[in-house]
Every structure is written in C-alpha cells, then in structure tokens.
Amino acid sequence: MNPSEMAYRKTAVEGASGFGLLIGLYDTLAGDLRRAADAERNNDIERRCREVNHAFVVIAYLEDRVSRGSGGELADKLTSFYRSMRRNLILAQAKRSAEMLEQQMEDVLKIREIWQNSELRPSPPPEAPSQIAGQNHPGTSLQKERHVASSWSA
C-alpha cells in the first residue's frame, strides 16, 4: 500500500461512525473473497491463500466485536454466521472452488446491506421498548433487531 493510500485510509477511519467502520470491514471482507475467487480461477494458490487468510482475520475481528457486545439473538445469529463462514472458506479451499468463495462474498454483501439499511433507519420511538420486551405485535422481531443493531458497536 502506498503512503497516500495509507493516509487516505487513516483519515477515513478516524472520521467514520461505528456503522461506517462496520460497513468498511464488510467491504474489506467481500474484497478479500472476490480476490480469492479470482486467484483460484487463475490457479494462483499463494494469492488465494493470502486473501482467504486476511478474510479469516477480518471474520475473527468481527466475531470478537460481537462477543464483546450486549449479546442477544442478533449476536447469536452473527456468531453463527461467522463460524459457518469460516467452515465454508476452509471447504472452498479444499475443493478449490471459486464459486463457493463467490457465494460467501454474496452472503457478506447481504449482511452488509442489512447493516447499512439499519444505519439509515431512525431509532425506534420511545414506546417501542415495551414492544421489544416480548409482546407479540406485528413487526416486533424487526424492531428488536433494529434496536439491537443500533445499540451494537463494532
């Protein structure tokens, strides 16, 4: 990475919100997986391994942030997603499958989109906590996930 790119990234990180940093991590992970799939197609095993190894580092960081958070259903689902992703990356490498790597990238981009959309939504109104507490009102599950997502930090 050249010095001007490093300076740009440092400035971007320093000015980013928690959601911005989270989105950036998902972008990095998706890029790692795309480059790994390209490397697999080009039979560049060294590059594929380097990209997948970096993806493992990003996944570990994301999972560590979840384990330090408030917990709950969303945290459990994210932890399960990250564990599944690690297993699938190992399997993709063993099978030498660019398609499996691309599928993982698509899954990451779906989660990224969910986080991005939750950042753009306004916080639930003050009366929403009673609905989140477990009453069966329409949309309670979505409100609960939005509430947890908005209080979760990366």
C-alpha positions as CSV (number, residue, x, y, z in Angstrom):
1,M,0.0,0.0,0.0
2,N,1.5,3.4,-1.0
3,P,1.8,6.2,1.5
4,S,-1.0,8.3,0.1
5,E,-3.4,5.4,0.2
6,M,-2.4,4.7,3.8
7,A,-3.1,8.4,4.7
8,Y,-6.5,8.3,2.9
9,R,-7.5,5.2,4.8
10,K,-6.3,6.6,8.2
11,T,-8.4,9.8,7.6
12,A,-11.4,7.7,6.5
13,V,-11.2,5.5,9.6
14,E,-10.7,8.5,12.0
15,G,-13.9,10.2,10.7
16,A,-16.1,7.2,10.4
17,S,-19.0,6.3,12.7
18,G,-19.3,2.8,14.3
19,F,-21.6,1.8,11.4
20,G,-19.1,3.3,8.9
21,L,-16.3,1.1,10.3
22,L,-18.5,-1.9,10.3
23,I,-19.5,-1.4,6.7
24,G,-15.8,-0.9,5.9
25,L,-15.0,-4.3,7.4
26,Y,-17.7,-6.0,5.4
27,D,-16.3,-4.2,2.3
28,T,-12.8,-5.5,3.1
29,L,-14.1,-9.0,3.7
30,A,-16.1,-9.0,0.4
31,G,-13.0,-7.7,-1.5
32,D,-10.8,-10.4,0.1
33,L,-13.3,-13.1,-1.1
34,R,-13.6,-11.6,-4.6
35,R,-9.8,-11.5,-5.0
36,A,-9.5,-15.1,-3.6
37,A,-12.1,-16.3,-6.2
38,D,-10.2,-14.5,-8.9
39,A,-6.9,-16.1,-7.7
40,E,-8.5,-19.5,-7.7
41,R,-9.7,-19.1,-11.2
42,N,-6.1,-18.1,-12.2
43,N,-4.6,-21.0,-10.3
44,D,-2.7,-18.6,-8.1
45,I,-2.9,-20.6,-4.9
46,E,-0.4,-18.4,-3.0
47,R,-2.6,-15.3,-3.6
48,R,-5.8,-17.2,-2.9
49,C,-4.4,-18.3,0.5
50,R,-3.2,-14.8,1.3
51,E,-6.7,-13.4,0.6
52,V,-8.5,-16.1,2.5
53,N,-6.1,-15.7,5.4
54,H,-6.9,-12.0,5.5
55,A,-10.6,-12.8,5.4
56,F,-10.1,-15.1,8.4
57,V,-8.5,-12.1,10.3
58,V,-11.5,-9.9,9.4
59,I,-14.0,-12.5,10.4
60,A,-12.2,-13.0,13.7
61,Y,-12.3,-9.3,14.4
62,L,-16.0,-9.1,13.6
63,E,-16.7,-12.1,15.8
64,D,-14.7,-10.6,18.6
65,R,-16.7,-7.4,18.5
66,V,-19.9,-9.4,18.7
67,S,-18.7,-11.3,21.8
68,R,-17.9,-8.0,23.5
69,G,-21.3,-6.6,22.7
70,S,-24.6,-6.8,24.6
71,G,-25.4,-10.4,23.3
72,G,-28.9,-11.4,22.5
73,E,-30.5,-13.0,19.5
74,L,-28.7,-10.9,16.9
75,A,-25.3,-11.5,18.4
76,D,-26.0,-15.3,18.4
77,K,-27.0,-15.2,14.7
78,L,-23.9,-13.2,13.8
79,T,-21.6,-15.5,15.7
80,S,-23.2,-18.5,13.9
81,F,-22.8,-16.7,10.6
82,Y,-19.1,-16.1,11.2
83,R,-18.5,-19.7,12.3
84,S,-20.3,-21.0,9.2
85,M,-18.3,-18.7,7.0
86,R,-15.0,-20.0,8.4
87,R,-16.1,-23.6,7.8
88,N,-17.2,-22.7,4.2
89,L,-14.0,-20.9,3.4
90,I,-12.0,-24.0,4.5
91,L,-14.2,-26.2,2.4
92,A,-14.0,-23.8,-0.6
93,Q,-10.2,-24.0,-0.4
94,A,-10.2,-27.8,-0.1
95,K,-12.5,-28.1,-3.1
96,R,-10.6,-25.3,-4.9
97,S,-14.0,-23.7,-5.7
98,A,-14.1,-20.1,-6.9
99,E,-17.9,-20.4,-6.9
100,M,-18.0,-21.2,-3.2
101,L,-15.8,-18.2,-2.5
102,E,-18.1,-16.0,-4.5
103,Q,-21.2,-17.4,-2.7
104,Q,-19.5,-16.4,0.6
105,M,-18.9,-12.9,-0.9
106,E,-22.6,-12.6,-1.8
107,D,-23.6,-13.6,1.8
108,V,-21.3,-11.0,3.2
109,L,-22.7,-8.3,0.9
110,K,-26.3,-9.3,2.0
111,I,-25.3,-8.8,5.7
112,R,-23.5,-5.5,4.8
113,E,-26.7,-4.3,3.1
114,I,-28.7,-5.1,6.2
115,W,-26.3,-3.1,8.4
116,Q,-26.3,-0.2,6.0
117,N,-30.1,-0.1,5.9
118,S,-30.3,-0.3,9.7
119,E,-27.9,2.7,10.0
120,L,-30.2,4.7,7.7
121,R,-33.4,3.9,9.7
122,P,-34.4,6.2,12.5
123,S,-34.2,4.8,16.0
124,P,-37.4,3.2,17.4
125,P,-39.8,5.6,19.1
126,P,-39.7,5.8,23.0
127,E,-42.7,3.5,23.3
128,A,-41.0,0.7,21.3
129,P,-39.2,-0.9,24.3
130,S,-42.5,-2.4,25.6
131,Q,-43.0,-4.0,22.2
132,I,-39.4,-5.2,22.1
133,A,-39.8,-6.7,25.6
134,G,-41.7,-9.6,24.0
135,Q,-45.3,-8.6,23.3
136,N,-46.5,-10.1,20.0
137,H,-47.2,-7.1,17.9
138,P,-46.6,-7.0,14.1
139,G,-43.0,-6.1,13.4
140,T,-41.8,-6.8,16.9
141,S,-39.0,-9.0,15.6
142,L,-37.8,-6.4,13.1
143,Q,-38.0,-3.7,15.8
144,K,-36.0,-5.9,18.2
145,E,-33.3,-6.5,15.6
146,R,-33.1,-2.8,14.7
147,H,-32.9,-1.9,18.4
148,V,-30.1,-4.4,19.0
149,A,-28.3,-3.5,15.8
150,S,-28.4,0.2,16.7
151,S,-27.0,-0.4,20.1
152,W,-24.4,-2.9,18.9
153,S,-20.9,-1.4,18.3
154,A,-18.3,-2.8,16.0
